[in-house]
Amino acid sequence: MGWIYVFLAAVVEVFWVIGLKYADSWLEWIGTIISIVFSFYLVIKACEHIPSGTVYAVFTGLGAASIVLLDFLIFDASFSIAKLVFISLIIIGVIGIKITTKEVVSHKSKEEV
């Protein structure tokens, strides 16, 4: 479940980063703020299942790679092979972290529940 939280947090991060750049109205700013809060809530939930360093690395890596790709595809940012190579390295690193990290199994006693 922790990896689902990380993935959703990264998806929501894309929305608030775009909101930080393009928000013009109060409604858009409120949506951006709600996205920030929701994204970090998901990060906190993920930290209950996965080590926090791993969560943060994957969250920021996925978010950064997604935002750069959207810049290329939607917002007409300049494209270069070097940028593509470095984005690929980020994605490979995120996959490597996911493969090598085990989720924390919570064992609650009857008194804790």
VENGISUL-V709726 format. One line per field, one symbol per residue. ss: DSSP state (2 for helix, 1 for strand, 0 for the rest). phi: phi as a letter, one per 20 degrees, with the letter a starting at -180 (. if undefined). A space follows every 10 residues. Layout:
# VENGISUL-V709726
ss=???
phi=???
This chain:
# VENGISUL-V709726
ss=0222222222 2222222222 2200022222 2222222222 2222222000 0222222222 2222222222 2220000000 2222222222 2222222222 0000000000 000
phi=.gffgfffff ffggffffff edfcdfffff ffffffffff ffffffffdc gfffgfffgf ffffffffff gfeddlffdb fgffffffff fffffffffe defeeedeef ffe
